[in-house]
Every structure is written in C-alpha cells, then in structure tokens.
Amino acid sequence: MNFENRIQQFSYLFTKSDEKIAHYILKHPVGDHFSTITSLAYAIDVSPSTITRFSHKLNYQHFQDMKFSIQQTYDKTDIKNVPLIQRIHEYHQSIIQQSGEFISNKKINQLIDVLLQSKQTLFAGLGSSGLTATEFYYRTMRMGINGNAVTDAHQMRIGAALLTHQDTFIAFSNSGQTEELIAAAKIAQQQGAHVVAITNYAGSELTNFSDIVIMTIDQTRVNDKQFINTQISAHFLIDVVSYMLLEHQNNFSSYQHTRSVILNNNN
C-alpha cells in the first residue's frame, strides 16, 4: 500500500507531530530532504525518533522502507500530449492505481454475497455520489437484481422505512458525514436491512450504522481545485463488483438478454 493510502487508513492514530510529518511529506514528496532520516527531521523540525515512530504507525519496517515506497509512488510515466491532458491523465492514473491496492477484496466479496442474497437493494447518494449510486443500480438492474436508486433526501427515508431484513441499503458518501444519508441508513438498520457504506473514511458517522464498510480513495489529495471529479475510485469499485457479478451465470444471462433487447430496439 502506498504512502497516501496509509495516511488515509491510519490517520486516526496520529499525534500532532505525526500530522506535521504527514503534511510536510505530502507537500514535499521528493527532494534532498529525503536523503537521510536526519535531513528529513531537520526539514520538518522534529526528532529522527519521531519519524521512526511515524513510519511504524504506517506499517513500514523503518524509515528507508517508507522512503523507498514514496520514491516509487512519485516515479511518473508521462504520455505524449498537451500539458493539460497529461495532467488529467496523471490524476486519473494515480487515483486508479491507488484504488487498486486500497479497496478491500474481502469487503467486495461480502458485498457480492449481500447483493445476490437480497430480495431488493436500495442504492442511495446525494450530489455526485447520487449519480454513482444510480449508475450502480442501472448495472445491477440489467443483471436481474431487483432494486432502486434514490437521490432525494425524503425518498431515501421513505425507501429505507420500507426495507426488511431480506433487503439491502447501499449508501455512497465520500465524507461519510452526509446527514440525510446517515438518517436513512439508521432507518434501514432499524428495519433489519443490511447496510453497506461506501465512503472515504473509516470511523465516520455513516459507518456507525453500517454492517459493511468499503473504503474508497479520498480524491481531495489531488492538490488541484480545478479537478472536481470525486467519483473515480467509487466507479473503479463498481467496475470490479460488476465484473464479479457477471461471473455468475444467471446474472450474465440476464445482462446478455437486456443487452440484446436494447440493441434490437436501436436497430
């Protein structure tokens, strides 16, 4: 797991000094200050032992292990195109690479089991997360999985209130702090439904009302305010889930049937 993913995963363990180290390295990932642990400690104004403890909290063996990992992360492969397209390509490439090593295969398999066993699934989200929830719903619908998508706060509560222990509520929220979504997740849990949270942060309020928590990449780590796509990691996740669902013959047959119906209609 690369450095930025470890920061996101283990940040709840950080002291003020750890936060200072993380902030500095994220802002200055390469340079002469990384030549030795002493030079890095001097640049950040902390002790070498503090950096050693910091690397251990991130599950590195030692400073050199952390240093090597960071150097690998920032070795970039450029494409031949205009600078703006190169930059956006770099953002997408970085997020997808990080998502590939960050998202838990165990949690994905748990989600697959829940989707296949549920009588119906309610996909919920607000804003751009609502668009992702809707996309996930459309994909599973074409595989014969019963469900619906809701992107309105009132409809979320109503839909959640109608769920049973045979159903599933899947909540998309980058922050995990969306009040309307949390309220609906709480209702769904009270109804006995399985609740799945897809979010950037473990320990967020939404996760308190969830049976399965799947973490995606926090894309605000892309330090460019003009890059506003916050759903790449979540779409990577649903691509993986879609592929795995289609490994089941019933789902694959349903998808092929709906695909042929659409193609025939267009012709």
Contacts in CASP RR format, 6 or more apart in sequence:
PFRMAT RR
TARGET T0000
AUTHOR 0000-0000-0000
METHOD contacts of the structure
MODEL  1
MNFENRIQQFSYLFTKSDEKIAHYILKHPVGDHFSTITSLAYAIDVSPST
ITRFSHKLNYQHFQDMKFSIQQTYDKTDIKNVPLIQRIHEYHQSIIQQSG
EFISNKKINQLIDVLLQSKQTLFAGLGSSGLTATEFYYRTMRMGINGNAV
TDAHQMRIGAALLTHQDTFIAFSNSGQTEELIAAAKIAQQQGAHVVAITN
YAGSELTNFSDIVIMTIDQTRVNDKQFINTQISAHFLIDVVSYMLLEHQN
NFSSYQHTRSVILNNNN
1 9 0 8 1.000
1 59 0 8 1.000
1 101 0 8 1.000
1 102 0 8 1.000
2 69 0 8 1.000
2 70 0 8 1.000
2 72 0 8 1.000
2 73 0 8 1.000
2 97 0 8 1.000
2 98 0 8 1.000
2 101 0 8 1.000
3 25 0 8 1.000
3 29 0 8 1.000
3 58 0 8 1.000
3 66 0 8 1.000
3 69 0 8 1.000
3 70 0 8 1.000
3 73 0 8 1.000
4 26 0 8 1.000
4 73 0 8 1.000
4 98 0 8 1.000
4 221 0 8 1.000
5 98 0 8 1.000
5 101 0 8 1.000
5 102 0 8 1.000
5 217 0 8 1.000
6 58 0 8 1.000
6 59 0 8 1.000
6 60 0 8 1.000
7 22 0 8 1.000
7 26 0 8 1.000
7 58 0 8 1.000
8 102 0 8 1.000
8 200 0 8 1.000
8 201 0 8 1.000
8 215 0 8 1.000
8 217 0 8 1.000
8 218 0 8 1.000
8 221 0 8 1.000
9 102 0 8 1.000
9 202 0 8 1.000
9 215 0 8 1.000
10 57 0 8 1.000
10 58 0 8 1.000
10 59 0 8 1.000
11 19 0 8 1.000
11 22 0 8 1.000
12 202 0 8 1.000
12 203 0 8 1.000
13 57 0 8 1.000
14 22 0 8 1.000
14 57 0 8 1.000
17 46 0 8 1.000
17 50 0 8 1.000
17 54 0 8 1.000
18 50 0 8 1.000
18 53 0 8 1.000
18 54 0 8 1.000
18 57 0 8 1.000
20 44 0 8 1.000
20 46 0 8 1.000
21 44 0 8 1.000
21 46 0 8 1.000
21 50 0 8 1.000
21 51 0 8 1.000
21 54 0 8 1.000
22 54 0 8 1.000
24 43 0 8 1.000
24 44 0 8 1.000
25 70 0 8 1.000
26 221 0 8 1.000
28 43 0 8 1.000
29 70 0 8 1.000
29 73 0 8 1.000
29 74 0 8 1.000
30 70 0 8 1.000
30 71 0 8 1.000
30 74 0 8 1.000
32 39 0 8 1.000
33 39 0 8 1.000
33 40 0 8 1.000
33 42 0 8 1.000
33 43 0 8 1.000
34 40 0 8 1.000
34 67 0 8 1.000
34 70 0 8 1.000
34 71 0 8 1.000
37 48 0 8 1.000
37 51 0 8 1.000
37 52 0 8 1.000
37 63 0 8 1.000
38 48 0 8 1.000
40 51 0 8 1.000
40 63 0 8 1.000
41 47 0 8 1.000
41 48 0 8 1.000
41 50 0 8 1.000
41 51 0 8 1.000
44 51 0 8 1.000
48 63 0 8 1.000
51 63 0 8 1.000
52 62 0 8 1.000
52 63 0 8 1.000
55 61 0 8 1.000
55 62 0 8 1.000
55 63 0 8 1.000
55 65 0 8 1.000
55 66 0 8 1.000
56 62 0 8 1.000
58 66 0 8 1.000
60 66 0 8 1.000
60 69 0 8 1.000
76 90 0 8 1.000
77 93 0 8 1.000
78 86 0 8 1.000
78 90 0 8 1.000
79 85 0 8 1.000
79 86 0 8 1.000
79 89 0 8 1.000
81 89 0 8 1.000
87 224 0 8 1.000
88 227 0 8 1.000
91 222 0 8 1.000
91 224 0 8 1.000
91 227 0 8 1.000
91 229 0 8 1.000
92 232 0 8 1.000
94 222 0 8 1.000
95 217 0 8 1.000
95 219 0 8 1.000
95 222 0 8 1.000
95 232 0 8 1.000
95 233 0 8 1.000
95 236 0 8 1.000
96 232 0 8 1.000
96 233 0 8 1.000
96 236 0 8 1.000
98 217 0 8 1.000
98 233 0 8 1.000
99 216 0 8 1.000
99 217 0 8 1.000
99 232 0 8 1.000
99 233 0 8 1.000
99 236 0 8 1.000
99 237 0 8 1.000
100 236 0 8 1.000
102 215 0 8 1.000
102 216 0 8 1.000
102 217 0 8 1.000
102 233 0 8 1.000
103 214 0 8 1.000
103 215 0 8 1.000
103 216 0 8 1.000
103 233 0 8 1.000
103 236 0 8 1.000
103 237 0 8 1.000
103 240 0 8 1.000
104 214 0 8 1.000
104 215 0 8 1.000
107 212 0 8 1.000
107 213 0 8 1.000
107 214 0 8 1.000
108 214 0 8 1.000
108 237 0 8 1.000
108 240 0 8 1.000
108 241 0 8 1.000
108 244 0 8 1.000
109 244 0 8 1.000
110 212 0 8 1.000
111 170 0 8 1.000
111 196 0 8 1.000
111 212 0 8 1.000
111 214 0 8 1.000
111 241 0 8 1.000
112 241 0 8 1.000
112 244 0 8 1.000
112 245 0 8 1.000
114 168 0 8 1.000
114 194 0 8 1.000
114 196 0 8 1.000
114 212 0 8 1.000
115 121 0 8 1.000
115 140 0 8 1.000
115 145 0 8 1.000
115 168 0 8 1.000
115 241 0 8 1.000
115 245 0 8 1.000
116 145 0 8 1.000
116 245 0 8 1.000
116 248 0 8 1.000
118 145 0 8 1.000
118 146 0 8 1.000
118 166 0 8 1.000
118 167 0 8 1.000
118 168 0 8 1.000
118 194 0 8 1.000
119 146 0 8 1.000
119 164 0 8 1.000
119 166 0 8 1.000
119 167 0 8 1.000
120 146 0 8 1.000
120 147 0 8 1.000
120 148 0 8 1.000
120 163 0 8 1.000
120 166 0 8 1.000
120 167 0 8 1.000
120 168 0 8 1.000
121 137 0 8 1.000
121 140 0 8 1.000
121 145 0 8 1.000
121 146 0 8 1.000
121 147 0 8 1.000
121 148 0 8 1.000
121 167 0 8 1.000
121 168 0 8 1.000
121 169 0 8 1.000
121 170 0 8 1.000
122 147 0 8 1.000
122 148 0 8 1.000
122 149 0 8 1.000
122 150 0 8 1.000
122 159 0 8 1.000
122 160 0 8 1.000
122 163 0 8 1.000
122 167 0 8 1.000
122 168 0 8 1.000
122 169 0 8 1.000
122 170 0 8 1.000
122 188 0 8 1.000
122 193 0 8 1.000
123 133 0 8 1.000
123 134 0 8 1.000
123 136 0 8 1.000
123 137 0 8 1.000
123 147 0 8 1.000
123 148 0 8 1.000
123 149 0 8 1.000
123 150 0 8 1.000
123 170 0 8 1.000
123 172 0 8 1.000
124 130 0 8 1.000
124 133 0 8 1.000
124 149 0 8 1.000
124 150 0 8 1.000
124 151 0 8 1.000
124 156 0 8 1.000
124 160 0 8 1.000
124 169 0 8 1.000
124 170 0 8 1.000
124 171 0 8 1.000
124 172 0 8 1.000
124 181 0 8 1.000
124 184 0 8 1.000
125 132 0 8 1.000
125 133 0 8 1.000
125 150 0 8 1.000
125 151 0 8 1.000
125 156 0 8 1.000
125 171 0 8 1.000
125 172 0 8 1.000
125 173 0 8 1.000
125 178 0 8 1.000
125 181 0 8 1.000
126 151 0 8 1.000
126 153 0 8 1.000
126 173 0 8 1.000
126 178 0 8 1.000
126 180 0 8 1.000
126 181 0 8 1.000
127 151 0 8 1.000
128 230 0 8 1.000
128 231 0 8 1.000
129 172 0 8 1.000
129 173 0 8 1.000
129 174 0 8 1.000
129 178 0 8 1.000
129 230 0 8 1.000
129 231 0 8 1.000
129 234 0 8 1.000
130 149 0 8 1.000
130 151 0 8 1.000
130 172 0 8 1.000
131 151 0 8 1.000
131 231 0 8 1.000
132 172 0 8 1.000
132 231 0 8 1.000
132 234 0 8 1.000
132 235 0 8 1.000
132 238 0 8 1.000
133 149 0 8 1.000
133 150 0 8 1.000
133 151 0 8 1.000
133 170 0 8 1.000
133 172 0 8 1.000
134 149 0 8 1.000
134 151 0 8 1.000
135 235 0 8 1.000
135 238 0 8 1.000
136 149 0 8 1.000
136 170 0 8 1.000
136 172 0 8 1.000
136 238 0 8 1.000
136 241 0 8 1.000
137 147 0 8 1.000
137 148 0 8 1.000
137 149 0 8 1.000
138 149 0 8 1.000
139 238 0 8 1.000
139 242 0 8 1.000
140 147 0 8 1.000
140 242 0 8 1.000
140 245 0 8 1.000
141 147 0 8 1.000
142 254 0 8 1.000
142 255 0 8 1.000
142 258 0 8 1.000
142 259 0 8 1.000
143 245 0 8 1.000
143 246 0 8 1.000
143 251 0 8 1.000
143 252 0 8 1.000
143 254 0 8 1.000
143 255 0 8 1.000
144 250 0 8 1.000
144 251 0 8 1.000
144 254 0 8 1.000
144 255 0 8 1.000
144 258 0 8 1.000
145 245 0 8 1.000
145 251 0 8 1.000
148 159 0 8 1.000
150 156 0 8 1.000
150 159 0 8 1.000
153 180 0 8 1.000
153 184 0 8 1.000
156 180 0 8 1.000
156 181 0 8 1.000
156 183 0 8 1.000
156 184 0 8 1.000
157 180 0 8 1.000
157 183 0 8 1.000
157 184 0 8 1.000
157 187 0 8 1.000
159 184 0 8 1.000
160 169 0 8 1.000
160 184 0 8 1.000
160 185 0 8 1.000
160 187 0 8 1.000
160 188 0 8 1.000
160 191 0 8 1.000
160 193 0 8 1.000
161 187 0 8 1.000
161 191 0 8 1.000
162 191 0 8 1.000
163 169 0 8 1.000
163 188 0 8 1.000
163 191 0 8 1.000
163 192 0 8 1.000
163 193 0 8 1.000
164 191 0 8 1.000
164 192 0 8 1.000
164 193 0 8 1.000
165 191 0 8 1.000
165 192 0 8 1.000
165 193 0 8 1.000
167 188 0 8 1.000
167 191 0 8 1.000
167 193 0 8 1.000
167 194 0 8 1.000
168 193 0 8 1.000
168 194 0 8 1.000
168 195 0 8 1.000
168 196 0 8 1.000
169 184 0 8 1.000
169 185 0 8 1.000
169 188 0 8 1.000
169 189 0 8 1.000
169 193 0 8 1.000
169 194 0 8 1.000
169 195 0 8 1.000
169 196 0 8 1.000
170 196 0 8 1.000
170 198 0 8 1.000
171 181 0 8 1.000
171 184 0 8 1.000
171 185 0 8 1.000
171 195 0 8 1.000
171 196 0 8 1.000
171 197 0 8 1.000
171 198 0 8 1.000
171 199 0 8 1.000
171 206 0 8 1.000
171 210 0 8 1.000
172 181 0 8 1.000
172 198 0 8 1.000
172 199 0 8 1.000
172 234 0 8 1.000
173 181 0 8 1.000
173 197 0 8 1.000
173 198 0 8 1.000
173 199 0 8 1.000
173 204 0 8 1.000
173 206 0 8 1.000
174 199 0 8 1.000
174 200 0 8 1.000
174 216 0 8 1.000
174 218 0 8 1.000
174 219 0 8 1.000
174 230 0 8 1.000
175 199 0 8 1.000
175 200 0 8 1.000
175 201 0 8 1.000
175 204 0 8 1.000
176 182 0 8 1.000
176 197 0 8 1.000
176 199 0 8 1.000
176 200 0 8 1.000
176 201 0 8 1.000
176 204 0 8 1.000
176 205 0 8 1.000
176 206 0 8 1.000
176 207 0 8 1.000
177 204 0 8 1.000
177 205 0 8 1.000
177 206 0 8 1.000
178 206 0 8 1.000
181 206 0 8 1.000
182 205 0 8 1.000
182 206 0 8 1.000
182 209 0 8 1.000
185 195 0 8 1.000
185 197 0 8 1.000
185 206 0 8 1.000
185 209 0 8 1.000
185 210 0 8 1.000
186 209 0 8 1.000
188 195 0 8 1.000
188 209 0 8 1.000
189 195 0 8 1.000
189 209 0 8 1.000
189 210 0 8 1.000
189 211 0 8 1.000
194 211 0 8 1.000
194 212 0 8 1.000
195 209 0 8 1.000
195 210 0 8 1.000
195 211 0 8 1.000
195 212 0 8 1.000
196 210 0 8 1.000
196 211 0 8 1.000
196 212 0 8 1.000
196 213 0 8 1.000
196 214 0 8 1.000
197 204 0 8 1.000
197 206 0 8 1.000
197 207 0 8 1.000
197 209 0 8 1.000
197 210 0 8 1.000
197 212 0 8 1.000
197 213 0 8 1.000
197 214 0 8 1.000
198 214 0 8 1.000
198 216 0 8 1.000
198 234 0 8 1.000
198 237 0 8 1.000
199 206 0 8 1.000
199 207 0 8 1.000
199 213 0 8 1.000
199 214 0 8 1.000
199 215 0 8 1.000
199 216 0 8 1.000
200 215 0 8 1.000
200 216 0 8 1.000
200 217 0 8 1.000
200 218 0 8 1.000
200 233 0 8 1.000
201 207 0 8 1.000
201 215 0 8 1.000
201 218 0 8 1.000
202 213 0 8 1.000
202 215 0 8 1.000
207 213 0 8 1.000
214 237 0 8 1.000
216 233 0 8 1.000
216 234 0 8 1.000
216 236 0 8 1.000
216 237 0 8 1.000
217 232 0 8 1.000
217 233 0 8 1.000
219 229 0 8 1.000
219 230 0 8 1.000
219 232 0 8 1.000
219 233 0 8 1.000
220 230 0 8 1.000
245 251 0 8 1.000
246 252 0 8 1.000
246 255 0 8 1.000
END
